[in-house]
Amino acid sequence: MPALSTLLPTLVALAILAALTVGILWGARTPSYLSPALAILRGAAQLAAISLVLGGVISNPLWVGVALLVMFTVASVTATRRLTWSWRRFALVAVTMAAGILVTVAVVFGTGAIEFAPRYLLAVGGIVIGNSMTIATLAGRRFFEAVLEQWDQVEGWLALGATPRQATLLQARQAVHSALIPSTDQTKTTGLVTLPGAFVGAIFGGASPLEAGRFQVVVLASIMAAGSITAVALIRSLGNVKVRPEPV
């Protein structure tokens, strides 16, 4: 357990960064200006708790599986709440995210690109789950926003006899494209603009820069593949829009 003196600089930095976040957003009169700072505090508490837990289970396949299941459940709930909660929508989000994640993880470990070991499964699985959650949220919100903004166009297609999915095809494609932009830009600029966490973590763990780079590029490709599957499958599932959607 780290001594308080060791943690003090971290706590001070977190407090200053959270205060800066609140101050800037409050000054700009941004709605929910406290939310990012509260997210920082919640994230710090959750990471502290998960660090203690994972220290004892990271080598146990069963407990790693439980940890991934918890991560996936929380990710599915979080994404669904951003799209307006319903059990049906939760099922759609969970199934489409699971499809992308399972296919990707099967390829990564099935090909031997990364050793199939509990710690690597937890690392890759956790990263892919988190990014799939973000992509599902972005895709779903952008789809509903585009349909709402362009409802006259959608309604016109419906009046001409198009099916709901045909009427919202343009909005669906735009939503998938928009949802993948952050991951695409991150992948394109890796090593030039940012050093991703998986790369830095692998180096800190003792891996050579070449080995860390190999691990990172596999992770980035996994994020893109899982995100693409998730976004396309989710938007196809949500595309049966017959009435004007409520704002999300």
N, C-alpha and C positions, 0 to 999 in steps of 0.2 A: 504494500500500500504506500503510495508516494507521500512524502511529508508535506505538510501545509506550505512550508517555505518553497518547495519545488513547484507546487501548484499555483502559488501566488501570482507569478508573472502571467500565467495563462488566464487566471480569473480577472486580473486587471485589464488585460487585452480584450477579453470578452465584454467586460463592462463598458469599456471605452467604445468599442465597435458597436455595441448595442445602442449606447447613448447617441452616437453619431447617426445611426440609422433612424432612430426615433426623431432626433432633432431635425434632420434634413426633410424627412417625410412630413413631419408636423408643420415645419415652416412652409412647405409647398401645399399645405392643406389637402394632403392625399387621404382618401378614405382608408379606414382601417390602418392608420399609420403605426399602430402598436404591433400589428401582426408579425412583421418580419423580425422584430426584436424578440417577441415571445417565441417565435420559431427557433431563434438562436438558442434561447434558454432551454427550450424543450429538447432541441437536438443535443445540446451539451449533456443534459441529464440522461437522455436515452443512451447516448454513446458511453457515458460513464457506467451505466447499468449493464449494457451489453458487453462492454469490455470485461467486466467482472465475470459475467456468465460465460462468455466464450472462452475465457482462459481455462475453464475446466471441461469444455465439451468439444473443442475444435478438432480433436483427434477421434471423436466418437461418431461413427456414421449415423447412428440412430438420432442422436441429439442434434447433429448438423441438419438432418432432415427435418426435425421439429422446428429448428430455428428458421430454416428456409420457408417452411409452411407458414409460420407466424409472419415472416416478412411479406410473403405473397398475399396473405389475408389482409394485412394492414394496407398494403399497396392497392389492392382491389377496392377496399372500402374507401380509401382516400380518393382514388380516381372517380369512383361512382358518386361520391358526395359532391365533387366538382361539377358533375353533369346532372345534378338534381337526383336525389336518392329515390330508388324504388328497388324492390327485390328482383324484379325482372331485369332491370338495368344492371344491377350488381352481378347477376348471373352472366349477362352478356359480356360485361367487362372482364370478369374472372375467366370465363372460357376463352375469350380471344387473347387475353394476356398469357394464359397458360399455354395456348397453342404456340405462340411465338417463342416463349421461354423454353418449353420442352424441346421443340425442334432444334433450336439453337444450341442448347446444352448437349443434346444428343450428338450433334455434329462435332462440337468442340472436343468432347471426351471420347466419342466413338472413333474419331480419326487419330486420336493420340496426340493432337496438337498441344494439349495440356494433360499432364498426368491426372488420372482419375483417382484422386485422394480427397478425403474429407475437407481438408483446409482449402484446397483449390476449388472444390465444388462450392464451398461456402462463399469464397471470394468472387468467383465468376457468377454464381447464381445470384448473390446479393446485388452485384453491379447491374446485371441484366434485368433483374426484377425492378430495381429502382428506376432505371431508364425507361423500361416498358410502361411503368406507371405514369411517368411524365409524358411520354408520347401518347398514351391513351387519353390522358386528360387534354392535351393540346388538340389532338385530332377531334375528339368529341365536342369540345367547346367551339372550335373553329367551324365544325360542320353545322352545329345548331345556329351559330351566329351568322354564317353565310346564308343558310336557308331563311332565317328571319329577315336579314337585310334584303335578300333577293326573292322574297315571297311572291311578288307579282309575277316574276318570271316562272317560278315553280308552279304557281297556280295556273298560269297560262298553259304550261305543258300538260298539267292534269286535265284541264278543260278540253285539250285536244285529244285526249285518250291515252296519254302516256301512263305507265305504271308509276307508283310513287318512287321507286328506285331509279327509273329512267328520268323522271322529272328532276331529281336531285343529283344526277350523275356529275354535273359540272362542279357543284358544291362539294361533293364527296371527294373528287380528285383534288380540288384545291385544299381541302382539309388535310388530306394525307400528305400532300406536298409541304404544307405549312408546318405540320407537326414534326416532320423529319429535318427541317432546316437547322435547328440547333445541333442535332447529332451529326448532320452532314458537315456543318462548319467546324465542329470540334474535331472531326476526323481529318478534314482537309488541312487544318492548321496545327495538328499535333506535332510537337517538336519545334515549331516555328513561333507560335504564339503562347502555347501552354505546355507544361509538362504534366500529363494526367496523373491522377492519384495512383492508379495501378502501377505505372512506370516508376514513380518515385518510391512507392511502398516496396516494390520488388528490390530496388537498389538498396533501400534502407535495410531490407531483410537479408542482404548479403549477395544478391544476384549480380552478375556482370551487367554492364549497360546493354550488351547485345542480347542477353537472355531477358532482361527487363523489357527491352524493345519488342522482342518476339511475343512476350506475354501481353504487352499492351496492344499490339496490333490485332491479336486474336480477340481481345476484349472489345476493341472498337468495332471490329467486323461483326462480333456477336450482338452488340448493341444495335447496329444498323439492321441486321437480319431480323432480330426479335422485334424491333420497333416497326419494321416494314410489315411483317406478318400481323402484328397486333393492330396497327393503324388500319390496314386494309380490311381485315376481318371485322374489326369493331364498326367501322363506318358502313360496311355492307350490312351489318346487323342492325344498325340504327337508321338505315336509309329508307325504311318503309314509312315515310312521313306523309300522312294524309291530311293533317290539319296544321295550321300555323303553330310552330313550337313556342313555348314560353321562354323568355330570356333565361340564360343559365348564369 
